[in-house]
Amino acid sequence: MLAAAIFVFGLAASAVAGPIGDAVFAIEAKHGNAPHEVIRQLQALEAQARAAGGDDLRIFLAAWGYAHASIDKPAVADAAIEELTDLGERTHNNAALASAYTLKAAMLSFSGQVRAAFGWIESAVPLSETVGSPDLHYWVTMTAGDLATSNGHIDEGIRLFEASVAAARQSRNPRREAQAYQCLAPLRLVKGMFDASIRDAVRVRELGAQAQDSSLVISGWVLEALAAEAHGEKEHGVRARRSAMALAEQIRPGADPKLNSQASGVGGLSTEMETLLSLSGMYLSVRDFDAARDYAARARSHAEALHDPDNAARATINLGLADIGAGRLQAGKKAADDGVAALEHKKRDAELLIQINRYAAALERAGDAAAALQRLRESLLLETELARRDRQSTVVALQRESSFQQRQRQMDKLEHDNTLQAVEIARRNTERLLMLLLAGAMAIGVVVAWRLYLRARESNRQLRLNNETLEFASNHDLVTGLFNRRAMERDVVAMNGEPFSGAWVSIKQFGLIVGSVGHQQGDNLLCQIAQRLEEVVLQCGGQLYRVDGVTFAAIYRFAGNETRLRKTLEALTSAMDAPFKIGNQDLIVSIGVGASEYPTDATSVMEVARLAELAKLQAHAEPGNSYVIYDARMGNTQRDKLHMETRMLKALEHGDFEVYYQGQRDLRDGGIKGFEALIRWHDNGKMVSPAQFIPLAEESGLIVRLGSWVLHQACRQAKAWADAGLGRPVVAVNISPRQFNHPDFMTTVRAALQTTGVDPAQIELEITEGSVMDDAEASISQLHALRALGLALAIDDFGTGYASLSYLRRFPLNRLKVDRSFIMQLGNSEGDDTIVRTVIELAHSLGLSVTAEGVETVAQEATLRSWDCDVVQGFLHSRPSPAAVATDLLVTERKGMPAAA
């Protein structure tokens, strides 16, 4: 619609917006027609906006999200919507919520989902009315008016655009007021309000002149010409059109008259052709098919003259829809088919989806059900294709349940319990009062006594119902409705020693799923999973329970039959094969199942649960849906882990760990760039492989102490090399995910730098992708704090994780390290070659250097040099060695001698 072009970057100001908000408005005023330039300019303001918070941050996020949505980057727009929603809910800021909902509506309209978009904007309008900001109300009502018109609600569109006029007038912004009248004039023309339409067009001219915007003045003349012609005032229309053409010729000789300037200067987005096309669509909405056909024909003529195939196709479709509505079915279908084919030939996008849906609706109204069904099928295929394309860049953002809502549920339960107690106290007080009244009022008669008796009985009945409710709540899970752990313990005790099999089921990576879809949809998914599991368990003669957050338990009244137990567990895992429908997406969920038997594996109910939990943990380590039946060897594995953990603690206390250093060479000058610090363990004269003890240290939490020790050793060694005059080589230290997310991590880093006195520029922290993506926003803050200390930062094993590129550019990094698994296949795998070359180009485009790990051959090094890789690390030049050997390597290089590998 015409209005869509008017406020592409019209954001909402607040009466309390600070200098950052003003800077955002200045950027959109100057570069409103160029979203890529808007994004580039906004990048410099992000840190200041986040530091300022409040309305400055809200205005920045709205501009940031809208600019990315307009260039088809839904992932970034979704992130902005999520942050605005969180800001609004956390601070009770209606302006932030209104901005989030309006941005969501705009994003949906870009993807062709105008009905869904109108639902979001309807929620934003009342919120904007409570804020008292005319600028915010202008943006919201302009968006709402455009979507109302797109959905055929002409009267609602008029009401909303009139509200936009009032908001613009209140903020004393003549350009915005002219743009609002520019939207009103065509709507009133379609409704037959010719005089009002002409007056609106005149106001566009007058206000455009006040704003010194020649394009708006031209727009007013063209709208006045169209309204006058429709009213039968031919001479009036000719005069207005000549005025428009004369002014347009002065500004841009030979150009089609522009109807709107985006912010400042000439170069608007809407022409007379687009206005004619918009009017055609509006007349279709009010079922004036002759007028719709006339304006569509004029729009097509303009489009063909300007060699604009897109708008020519849209005009042809409107011609067809007008003929169909007027009863000329065959001619209408031919024109509409030609227009759809022309659009489809150019590209398959949201505009094509909108036009196919309009065509299908017109065919259905005309009674051609078969043709309508065919077009609806095409629409469904295209919508699926577009949805799949969107899913490749982002997970659809859904409404989430905040921590406030979780606490609210707890408060509601507490309030419910308090109500029950109050009822009990009231009942007892009532009974005592009744006894006193009965003793003193026996003479009143049998009727009064009977009524009092009925009241007491009702009180008792209510108490009984409340007690039943409490009884149900004490034995059932409130989310899924299943029996809970307490009920399971009761049922097992009631079995009185009868043999049984217990299965423990837990959902894999449920935290990541909830982080993607939100807590409300997470509860919905949990209920669907419970329903499937319960059906399978009941069919196998068992009973399902929910024992905690993501863990279920099943009790089967049989034991000693391994074949039957395996079939039962296979049925549980098979139940998860089909995807779950959550919102607008399909989710694949995997479970891990562990089982043990009583009394075969254990002599007590608690021991059965522990062994089943142990088996379940092993199942969790396997991919996909998996189950494990407890075996005595699992206990041995656990004992081995405990033994090794004890040995590691002693080794740390006795100094049995040592830091080795592996050299890193610069491919440009061949010199030593630095070293990577690697921990080694001498256990009774034998070297224990890091692959054996590092995973266990991570699992047990000992990695935090080990990592702190390695960091201090690396800092001391770097300082020693600098003090010995051996240069200032950079020492890279690996930081594990558990260490990075530990609350004392920053304190540990600061202490290492202070106690050793090392230059922070000599220390580079290598952090894995998974560490920073678990909580990307918190990681960004922590990474900036590390950079502020003067440290260098690198992403380790890049390519094996799931770092989002939209976040990668926000991480304050110095280097990417390409994982050795890609380097090993260089020259053997075209796919790995492409990945490595692409990572190098990506890193350089972000201003980062690249280190390739695991370089072992001259051919690998030559390939990497040809791709402009910066640094190599591997056995080709240097193996991990003690500090003394690394020192000799530096000494040799300082003397100008060839360094031994």
Secondary structure as UniProt FT lines:
FT   HELIX           2..5
FT   TURN            8..9
FT   TURN            15..16
FT   HELIX           19..31
FT   TURN            32..33
FT   HELIX           35..43
FT   TURN            44..45
FT   HELIX           46..52
FT   HELIX           54..70
FT   TURN            71..72
FT   HELIX           74..91
FT   HELIX           94..110
FT   TURN            111..112
FT   HELIX           114..131
FT   HELIX           134..150
FT   TURN            151..152
FT   HELIX           154..170
FT   TURN            171..172
FT   HELIX           174..190
FT   TURN            191..192
FT   HELIX           194..210
FT   TURN            211..212
FT   HELIX           214..230
FT   TURN            231..232
FT   HELIX           234..251
FT   TURN            253..254
FT   HELIX           272..285
FT   TURN            286..287
FT   HELIX           289..305
FT   TURN            306..307
FT   HELIX           309..325
FT   TURN            326..327
FT   HELIX           329..346
FT   HELIX           350..365
FT   TURN            366..367
FT   HELIX           369..393
FT   HELIX           403..440
FT   HELIX           442..444
FT   HELIX           446..475
FT   TURN            478..480
FT   STRAND          483..484
FT   HELIX           485..494
FT   TURN            495..497
FT   STRAND          500..507
FT   TURN            508..509
FT   HELIX           510..517
FT   HELIX           519..539
FT   TURN            540..541
FT   STRAND          542..546
FT   STRAND          551..556
FT   HELIX           562..574
FT   TURN            575..576
FT   STRAND          580..582
FT   TURN            583..584
FT   STRAND          585..587
FT   STRAND          591..598
FT   TURN            599..601
FT   HELIX           605..620
FT   STRAND          626..629
FT   HELIX           632..654
FT   STRAND          657..666
FT   TURN            667..669
FT   STRAND          672..683
FT   TURN            684..685
FT   STRAND          686..688
FT   HELIX           690..700
FT   TURN            701..702
FT   HELIX           703..723
FT   TURN            724..725
FT   STRAND          730..735
FT   HELIX           737..740
FT   TURN            743..744
FT   HELIX           745..756
FT   HELIX           760..762
FT   STRAND          763..768
FT   HELIX           769..773
FT   TURN            774..775
FT   HELIX           776..788
FT   TURN            789..790
FT   STRAND          792..798
FT   HELIX           805..808
FT   TURN            809..810
FT   STRAND          815..818
FT   HELIX           820..823
FT   TURN            824..828
FT   HELIX           830..845
FT   TURN            846..847
FT   STRAND          849..853
FT   HELIX           858..866
FT   TURN            867..868
FT   STRAND          871..873
FT   TURN            875..877
FT   HELIX           883..894
FT   TURN            895..896
//
